[in-house]
Amino acid sequence: MDTIANFFSFITTPVSWVIVQFHKLYGAIFGPDTGWAWGLSIVSLVVLIRICLIPLFVKQIKSTRNMQALQPKMKAIQERYKSDKQRQSEEMMKLYKETGTNPLSSCLPILAQSPFFFALYSVLSHIAEGKTIGVINQSLLDSARQAHIFGAPLAAKFTDSAEKVASLNASITDVRVVTAVMIILMSASQFFTQRQLMMKNVDLSVKTPYMQQQKMLMYIFPVIFAVMGINFPVGVLVYWLTTNVWTMGQQMYVINQNPTPGSKAQDAYLQRLLKSVTHHGEVRGRRRKNIVKAIVAKGSDRNDNERRFFAGLAKAGFAAQVDGTVIKSDSAVAEAEGGATTRRQQPKRQTKAQRQAASAQQSQAKDADTADEPQDAAPGTGATSLEKKPQSSSSAKGTKAGSAGDQAAGDKPARPSRANSGGSRQGQAKSGQRKGQQRPKHPSSKK
């Protein structure tokens, strides 16, 4: 840790100067040698750094959402080029370039904050060793060594020996209790920050490996902070606890005001926006109008949360416009009410007796229709009323052939007529020997 801190020694002077300036301010209020003066100086340093990092934090949010949206495409590329790692890397870089996504953007706030963290660690380590550093001279060094936070010196660690703690005018019990409580709070704040990100601000409609990675980090990061925390001075624990609390509050604001599409946080936000529009009759605020405008522009690509929001607007009598505003729309009300009425008109459930009575009525009606059908066929032919008499040239030829047979000598038996053959086939169909409609035979063919 000392080696890394020495690597960032170029920034120790600016960091020590900022701490001294805040110490002058708080020292005039609480006293120059109090833990409040030095502790609040460190807290103010964190706030100043995090304010400067807000643009990077916004860029981190955009990069994280872009990475979430690209996960399905990235997975498809990995499956397609699983045997060619070079081509896989080329396609990944091409995808990042086309979408304007930088995978390292999500790490920018941590990377930018690291030099200040290690510079502060170096300053506090020199204070613990009684060495001047940066703009902290001997008088400021003596004042910082006398400062205690709840009985624990700023430069004391959880792993320090009793002799070293005694040299800082403190007891080992006070140091370990204070450091243990701060380590627990630091790990808990890190866990809660990651948990609210996973539970509220992740698109649940898309299952990607990114979600599993974030879930693992939710449990791994607190353990890492707990292990590293026992080697941090109290002043560094104050710094890290403050930055975790800041990150947690900053993320809560982003989740409530600009949630990820498809997440639970977006559903809650759109419901609040729907109540506001219903109460005031308009979309208030430029940011809210931009959100409504973006949802309108999606068209059929809207997620379930956004479709519910539009359905609620229609039910309340509003229609969203392309510029993010809403207008009164009677047709939207009628459409919403008509859809609700249609959904409410469900068939009533019948009892068993009612179902049997209805079935009996249907059977009686069917029998009555069958009895009323005309009987066109001649008696004794066996033809039913459903039989259709073929009107074709072959039928005409059969008639002529039958007339010729009547004029011939009586020693030859007459050929059976078409009517008799048709009736015979119908009788066979009724007796079950042949099923289905039969095609009439050609007159020249023999039975």
Disulfide bonds with the S-S distance in Angstrom:
none
